[in-house]
Amino acid sequence: MSWKFVLSLIFALIVAVFAIQNAAAVEVNFLAWKVSISQALVILMSAIFGAIAVLLLSLVKHMKLNSVIRSDKKTITSLQNENQTLKGKLEQASAKASATVTAVSEAADPTVSES
């Protein structure tokens, strides 16, 4: 199990115990509404809404990171292709230079080709 998951379970257990121990009825005022409900429900609903908010924010961050990863993978593939192309050109240029050096040395000293 992930340590983050274990930590989340411990936190949820602490919130549940706290909510149960504070189960008295309270009056909640929100905008135009007045509601009298258990304090335990208020605590649990607040924890649930907080968890949902954290989940939504982490999903946004996760989606952005996935976008960056996809972009980076495309860049890596492009650079690898360019690298292969340049290696091929380098091998061709080296072969051509080697052939030129051999031809020049044979033209300068005909005994080189005899050995």
C-alpha positions in Angstrom: 0.0 0.0 0.0 1.1 3.5 -0.7 2.0 5.6 2.3 -0.2 8.4 1.1 -3.2 6.0 1.0 -2.4 4.8 4.6 -2.1 8.5 5.7 -5.4 9.3 4.1 -7.1 6.4 5.9 -5.7 7.5 9.2 -6.9 11.1 8.6 -10.4 9.8 7.6 -10.5 7.7 10.8 -9.6 10.7 12.9 -12.2 12.9 11.3 -14.9 10.2 11.7 -14.0 9.8 15.4 -14.0 13.6 15.9 -17.4 13.9 14.1 -19.0 11.1 16.2 -17.8 12.6 19.5 -19.3 16.0 18.4 -22.7 14.8 17.3 -24.8 17.6 19.0 -27.3 19.5 16.8 -26.1 22.8 15.5 -27.7 25.5 13.4 -26.0 26.1 10.1 -26.6 29.4 8.2 -25.6 29.5 4.6 -26.8 32.4 2.4 -30.6 32.3 2.8 -30.8 28.8 4.4 -31.1 28.0 8.1 -30.7 24.3 8.9 -30.4 22.5 12.2 -28.4 19.3 11.7 -25.9 17.1 13.5 -22.5 18.6 13.9 -21.1 15.2 12.9 -22.8 15.6 9.5 -21.4 19.1 9.1 -17.9 17.8 9.8 -18.2 14.8 7.5 -19.7 16.9 4.7 -16.9 19.5 5.0 -14.3 16.7 4.9 -15.9 15.2 1.8 -16.2 18.5 0.0 -12.5 19.2 0.9 -11.5 15.8 -0.5 -13.5 16.4 -3.7 -11.8 19.8 -4.1 -8.3 18.3 -3.6 -9.2 15.5 -6.1 -10.3 18.0 -8.8 -7.2 20.2 -8.3 -5.0 17.1 -8.5 -6.7 15.9 -11.7 -6.1 19.3 -13.3 -2.4 19.1 -12.4 -2.2 15.5 -13.6 -3.8 16.4 -16.9 -1.3 19.2 -17.4 1.6 17.0 -16.5 0.4 14.3 -19.0 0.2 17.0 -21.7 3.8 18.0 -21.0 4.9 14.4 -21.0 3.2 13.8 -24.4 4.9 16.9 -25.8 8.3 15.9 -24.4 7.9 12.4 -25.9 7.2 13.9 -29.4 10.3 16.1 -29.0 12.4 13.1 -28.0 11.2 11.1 -31.0 11.9 14.0 -33.3 15.3 14.5 -31.9 16.1 10.8 -32.1 15.0 10.8 -35.8 17.2 13.8 -36.4 20.1 12.2 -34.6 19.8 9.0 -36.8 19.7 11.2 -40.0 22.8 13.1 -38.9 24.6 9.9 -38.0 23.9 8.6 -41.5 25.1 11.8 -43.1 28.2 11.7 -40.9 28.9 8.1 -42.0 28.5 9.1 -45.7 30.7 12.1 -45.3 33.4 10.0 -43.5 33.3 7.3 -46.2 33.5 10.0 -48.9 36.4 11.7 -47.0 38.2 8.4 -46.6 37.8 7.6 -50.3 39.1 11.0 -51.2 42.1 10.6 -48.9 42.8 7.2 -50.4 42.5 8.5 -54.0 44.8 11.5 -53.2 47.4 9.4 -51.5 47.3 6.9 -54.5 47.7 9.8 -56.9 50.6 11.2 -55.0 52.4 7.9 -54.4 51.5 5.1 -56.8 53.4 2.6 -54.6 50.7 2.9 -51.8 48.2 1.0 -53.9 50.7 -1.8 -54.5 51.1 -2.7 -50.8 
